[in-house]
């Protein structure tokens, strides 16, 4: 279970980083005919960062 927790923390951390880069750079994202607002990337970055912190904080010391 320890490896799973570490991998989860790293994956969520990378997702948070990529969402943050997208939000700061104002990269346009379009899914079909729908333009994804940049605000959604800020929210996704915060959620992914929280999940990453949660994963790393649950590792026994």
Secondary structure, 3 states (H helix, E strand, C coil): CHHHHHHHHHHHHHHHHHHHHHHHHCCCEEECCEEECHHHHHHHHHHHHHHHHHHHHCCCC
